[in-house]
Amino acid sequence: MSADAHLQHVNVNVDDLAVAVAFYRDVLLLALDPTPDQGFQSQFFRINGQQQIHMNVIADARPFRAHFCIEVPDFMAVFQRAKAAGAIDVAPWGRVRALPSGKMQMFVRDPHGNLIEVASAAGAAIDPALFADELVEPERGVYRMAPGASVGRHETR
């Protein structure tokens, strides 16, 4: 693969377009992008000049741990909005945490069960009070499972 290759878009399926658009627009602060008529309800979101999320109203199973990651410039604001929305999911990958690199990581579920990793930009300002929140791991680290632990297959819907 060429070093110039990049991820162009990620596709997520939802059950209710209006509810999903509100979450991605108002909690994650993603911008709407022009969306072609595809014969079914859909909405595209712009991530940057080259990447998008394509959202479609198509019934499908939602996996438990599979996800895509969005790096955001203001992790603290997204954390506060996601917590207020009840969207932070610690079951698949553990609590919100500072990684050994210093970047922050959390996992949120959209209203339709799609899992999204939200990462802080390098060097982002993080309020130290965040680490007192029950949803946040107090020490830096990565999610670990004990050797031989059952990872079972889970469905969110």
C-alpha positions as a Markdown table, in Angstrom:
| # | Residue | x | y | z |
|---|---|---|---|---|
| 1 | Met | 0.0 | 0.0 | 0.0 |
| 2 | Ser | 1.2 | 3.5 | -0.8 |
| 3 | Ala | 2.4 | 5.7 | 2.0 |
| 4 | Asp | 0.0 | 8.3 | 0.5 |
| 5 | Ala | -3.0 | 6.0 | 1.2 |
| 6 | His | -5.5 | 7.3 | 3.8 |
| 7 | Leu | -8.8 | 6.3 | 5.3 |
| 8 | Gln | -11.4 | 8.1 | 3.2 |
| 9 | His | -14.5 | 7.2 | 5.2 |
| 10 | Val | -16.1 | 4.9 | 7.8 |
| 11 | Asn | -19.6 | 3.7 | 7.4 |
| 12 | Val | -22.0 | 3.3 | 10.4 |
| 13 | Asn | -25.6 | 2.0 | 10.2 |
| 14 | Val | -28.3 | 3.6 | 12.4 |
| 15 | Asp | -31.9 | 3.1 | 13.1 |
| 16 | Asp | -33.1 | 6.7 | 13.4 |
| 17 | Leu | -31.2 | 9.3 | 11.3 |
| 18 | Ala | -32.4 | 12.3 | 13.2 |
| 19 | Val | -31.3 | 10.9 | 16.5 |
| 20 | Ala | -28.0 | 9.8 | 15.1 |
| 21 | Val | -27.3 | 13.2 | 13.4 |
| 22 | Ala | -28.0 | 15.0 | 16.6 |
| 23 | Phe | -25.5 | 12.8 | 18.5 |
| 24 | Tyr | -22.7 | 13.1 | 15.9 |
| 25 | Arg | -23.3 | 16.9 | 15.4 |
| 26 | Asp | -24.0 | 17.9 | 19.0 |
| 27 | Val | -21.9 | 15.5 | 21.1 |
| 28 | Leu | -18.9 | 14.9 | 18.8 |
| 29 | Leu | -19.3 | 18.3 | 17.0 |
| 30 | Leu | -18.9 | 16.8 | 13.5 |
| 31 | Ala | -19.9 | 18.9 | 10.6 |
| 32 | Leu | -22.5 | 17.8 | 8.1 |
| 33 | Asp | -21.3 | 17.2 | 4.6 |
| 34 | Pro | -23.3 | 17.1 | 1.3 |
| 35 | Thr | -24.9 | 13.7 | 1.0 |
| 36 | Pro | -26.0 | 12.2 | -2.3 |
| 37 | Asp | -29.4 | 10.6 | -2.7 |
| 38 | Gln | -28.7 | 6.9 | -2.4 |
| 39 | Gly | -32.2 | 5.6 | -2.3 |
| 40 | Phe | -32.2 | 5.2 | 1.5 |
| 41 | Gln | -31.8 | 7.7 | 4.4 |
| 42 | Ser | -28.2 | 8.7 | 4.9 |
| 43 | Gln | -26.0 | 11.6 | 6.1 |
| 44 | Phe | -22.3 | 12.2 | 5.6 |
| 45 | Phe | -20.1 | 14.0 | 8.1 |
| 46 | Arg | -16.8 | 15.7 | 7.4 |
| 47 | Ile | -13.9 | 14.7 | 9.7 |
| 48 | Asn | -11.3 | 16.9 | 7.9 |
| 49 | Gly | -10.6 | 17.8 | 4.3 |
| 50 | Gln | -10.1 | 14.2 | 3.2 |
| 51 | Gln | -12.2 | 12.0 | 5.6 |
| 52 | Gln | -15.9 | 11.4 | 6.3 |
| 53 | Ile | -18.3 | 9.2 | 8.2 |
| 54 | His | -21.1 | 7.8 | 6.0 |
| 55 | Met | -24.3 | 7.2 | 8.1 |
| 56 | Asn | -27.0 | 5.0 | 6.7 |
| 57 | Val | -30.4 | 3.8 | 8.0 |
| 58 | Ile | -29.9 | 0.2 | 7.3 |
| 59 | Ala | -30.6 | -2.6 | 9.8 |
| 60 | Asp | -27.5 | -4.5 | 10.8 |
| 61 | Ala | -25.9 | -6.1 | 13.8 |
| 62 | Arg | -23.6 | -3.9 | 16.0 |
| 63 | Pro | -20.4 | -5.5 | 17.3 |
| 64 | Phe | -19.4 | -5.1 | 20.9 |
| 65 | Arg | -15.7 | -4.1 | 20.7 |
| 66 | Ala | -15.2 | -3.1 | 17.0 |
| 67 | His | -14.9 | 0.7 | 16.7 |
| 68 | Phe | -13.4 | 3.6 | 14.8 |
| 69 | Cys | -11.4 | 6.4 | 16.5 |
| 70 | Ile | -11.8 | 10.1 | 16.2 |
| 71 | Glu | -9.0 | 12.4 | 17.5 |
| 72 | Val | -10.5 | 15.6 | 18.9 |
| 73 | Pro | -8.9 | 19.0 | 19.8 |
| 74 | Asp | -11.0 | 19.5 | 23.0 |
| 75 | Phe | -11.2 | 16.1 | 24.8 |
| 76 | Met | -12.5 | 17.7 | 28.0 |
| 77 | Ala | -15.5 | 19.2 | 26.2 |
| 78 | Val | -16.3 | 16.0 | 24.4 |
| 79 | Phe | -16.0 | 14.1 | 27.7 |
| 80 | Gln | -18.5 | 16.4 | 29.4 |
| 81 | Arg | -21.0 | 16.2 | 26.5 |
| 82 | Ala | -20.6 | 12.4 | 26.2 |
| 83 | Lys | -21.1 | 11.9 | 30.0 |
| 84 | Ala | -24.1 | 14.2 | 30.0 |
| 85 | Ala | -25.6 | 12.1 | 27.1 |
| 86 | Gly | -24.9 | 8.9 | 29.0 |
| 87 | Ala | -22.8 | 7.7 | 26.0 |
| 88 | Ile | -19.5 | 6.7 | 27.7 |
| 89 | Asp | -19.2 | 2.9 | 27.6 |
| 90 | Val | -16.6 | 1.3 | 29.8 |
| 91 | Ala | -17.7 | -2.3 | 29.2 |
| 92 | Pro | -15.7 | -3.2 | 26.1 |
| 93 | Trp | -12.3 | -1.4 | 26.7 |
| 94 | Gly | -12.4 | -0.1 | 30.3 |
| 95 | Arg | -12.6 | 3.3 | 31.8 |
| 96 | Val | -11.5 | 6.6 | 30.2 |
| 97 | Arg | -7.7 | 6.8 | 30.6 |
| 98 | Ala | -4.5 | 8.5 | 29.9 |
| 99 | Leu | -2.4 | 6.3 | 27.7 |
| 100 | Pro | 1.3 | 5.9 | 28.3 |
| 101 | Ser | 1.9 | 8.5 | 25.5 |
| 102 | Gly | -0.2 | 11.0 | 27.5 |
| 103 | Lys | -3.0 | 11.1 | 25.0 |
| 104 | Met | -6.5 | 10.5 | 26.5 |
| 105 | Gln | -8.8 | 7.7 | 25.4 |
| 106 | Met | -12.5 | 7.0 | 25.9 |
| 107 | Phe | -15.1 | 4.9 | 24.2 |
| 108 | Val | -18.7 | 6.1 | 23.6 |
| 109 | Arg | -21.7 | 4.4 | 22.0 |
| 110 | Asp | -23.9 | 6.4 | 19.7 |
| 111 | Pro | -27.6 | 6.0 | 20.2 |
| 112 | His | -27.7 | 3.0 | 17.8 |
| 113 | Gly | -24.9 | 0.9 | 19.5 |
| 114 | Asn | -21.9 | 1.9 | 17.3 |
| 115 | Leu | -18.8 | 2.1 | 19.3 |
| 116 | Ile | -16.5 | 5.2 | 18.8 |
| 117 | Glu | -13.1 | 5.7 | 20.4 |
| 118 | Val | -12.4 | 9.3 | 21.2 |
| 119 | Ala | -8.8 | 10.3 | 21.6 |
| 120 | Ser | -7.2 | 13.6 | 22.6 |
| 121 | Ala | -4.9 | 15.5 | 20.3 |
| 122 | Ala | -1.3 | 15.3 | 21.4 |
| 123 | Gly | -0.6 | 17.9 | 24.0 |
| 124 | Ala | -4.3 | 18.7 | 24.6 |
| 125 | Ala | -5.1 | 20.4 | 27.9 |
| 126 | Ile | -6.6 | 18.0 | 30.4 |
| 127 | Asp | -8.1 | 19.2 | 33.7 |
| 128 | Pro | -6.4 | 17.1 | 36.5 |
| 129 | Ala | -9.9 | 17.0 | 38.2 |
| 130 | Leu | -11.0 | 14.6 | 35.4 |
| 131 | Phe | -9.0 | 11.8 | 37.1 |
| 132 | Ala | -11.3 | 11.9 | 40.1 |
| 133 | Asp | -14.4 | 11.0 | 38.0 |
| 134 | Glu | -15.7 | 7.5 | 38.5 |
| 135 | Leu | -15.6 | 6.9 | 34.7 |
| 136 | Val | -11.9 | 7.7 | 34.6 |
| 137 | Glu | -8.9 | 5.4 | 35.4 |
| 138 | Pro | -6.7 | 7.3 | 37.9 |
| 139 | Glu | -3.4 | 6.0 | 36.5 |
| 140 | Arg | -1.9 | 6.0 | 33.0 |
| 141 | Gly | -2.0 | 2.7 | 31.2 |
| 142 | Val | -3.7 | 0.6 | 28.5 |
| 143 | Tyr | -6.6 | -1.8 | 28.7 |
| 144 | Arg | -5.4 | -5.3 | 29.6 |
| 145 | Met | -7.1 | -8.7 | 29.8 |
| 146 | Ala | -5.7 | -11.5 | 31.9 |
| 147 | Pro | -4.1 | -14.3 | 29.8 |
| 148 | Gly | -6.8 | -16.8 | 28.9 |
| 149 | Ala | -9.7 | -14.5 | 29.9 |
| 150 | Ser | -12.9 | -15.1 | 28.0 |
| 151 | Val | -13.5 | -12.3 | 25.6 |
| 152 | Gly | -16.9 | -13.7 | 24.4 |
| 153 | Arg | -18.9 | -12.2 | 21.6 |
| 154 | His | -21.4 | -9.6 | 22.6 |
| 155 | Glu | -24.1 | -7.8 | 20.6 |
| 156 | Thr | -25.3 | -4.3 | 21.7 |
| 157 | Arg | -28.6 | -4.8 | 20.0 |
